[in-house]
Amino acid sequence: AYQPGRTRPKNLDGLKKNLRLGDDGRWRWHWDPAFMQDRSQQARGRSDFHLELEEAARALTCPTHLIRGRKSDLVTDAEVADFMKLVPHAQYTDVANAAHMVAGDVNDVFTASVLEFLTSLR
């Protein structure tokens, strides 16, 4: 239901590496569920955390490649624009038919993008 355009795989065993079985018998994504539950704590630390991330991004001098799935519900167009202002030397690839997990959604396009980026560094 979360990704209605994605074809459901016949074998779901590959998901187990990204899921954790809770004490209640329910499968959850591998990150700590408390991360999603405590929104007030997130709001308090969010601005400080973003300032740290912006400082780190501005300090990047190495070749940088941002690959975003256009259907991502975590990385917006505005956030991409902000990142590109902070790291103007970065290369950006927008993958039309992918959500946040680009490599899992459209692996061939992801891989080609990475190879093109790495080849350009020669």
N, C-alpha and C positions, 0 to 999 in steps of 0.2 A: 504494500500500500504506500510505503514511503517513496519508492521510485517506480511509479506506474509504467513508465516507458522502458524500463529495463526488463529484459527477458529473464525469467526465473530459471536459475540453473537446475539441472536434473539432480545433481548431487550437492548437498549443502554442507558436506564435511569441511570444506575449505573455510567456512565461516567460523569454525571452532577456534581458530588461531586468533580471531578478533573478538570473541565473545567469552563471557564468564557466566557460569551457572550460579545463580544466587541461592541462598538458603531456602527461599520460597519456591524453588523449582523453575524460576523464570530466567531466561537467557537475557543478558544485558551486554551492551558494548563494553570493550575491555577497559575503558577509563573508569575512574572512581565515580560511582553514581552520585556521591555527595557533591561532586563538582557541579552537577546540573541542578541539585536540589537547593543549595544554599545561595540563592541569588543575591541576598543582601550582602554577604561577604564578598561576592564577586564585584558588586557595585563599588564597595569601599576600596578594593584593591585594584580595580580596573584602570583608573587613571594613572596611578603610579606605574603599573605594569606596562601600559601603553607608552608612557614616557621613556621607560627603559628600552622597550622595543624600538622606538623611534631613534633613540640615541645609538643603539646598536646598528640599525639600518644605515644611518648617516655615516657610520664609521667603516662601512664595507668598502674595501678597495679591490677585493678579488672579483673575478668574473662571476656574475650572478645571473641566474635564470629563474624567473618566476613563471610557473606553469599553473594555470587556473582552469578548472572546469567551469564553463559558462553557466551551468545549472547549479553551481555550488550555493548552498544556503549558509555557508560560513564566511566566504570571501566575496564581498560585493564589488561591483565596478568602481565605486567610490574608493574602496580600500585599495584596489589595484592602482588607481590614479594617485592616491596618497603615497603608496610605496614607490611608485615610479618617480615621484618628485623627490623622495628621500634618497633614492638610489638611481640616479639618472643614467648610469652606465649599464643598468640591468637590461637584459633581453626579456621580453614578455611573450608568452604563447597562451592564447585563449583557445581552449578545446571545446568546440561547440556541443558535442554530444556527450559530455561528461559532467558529472556532479563533482563533489569535493574529492572523492578518491579517484583521481584522473587515471592513474596507472591501472586500477582495477576496472574502471568503466570502459576505457578506450586505450588499451595497452599499446596497440600498434602506433597510434598517433603520439602517445606519450613518449614511447621509445624513439621514434623518428625525431621528435622535437629535441630530446636530450642528445641524440647523436649529432644532429645538425649543430646544436650549441657547442658541443665538445669539439667537433671538427673545425668550427670557426675560430677556435682558440689556438690552432696550430700556427 
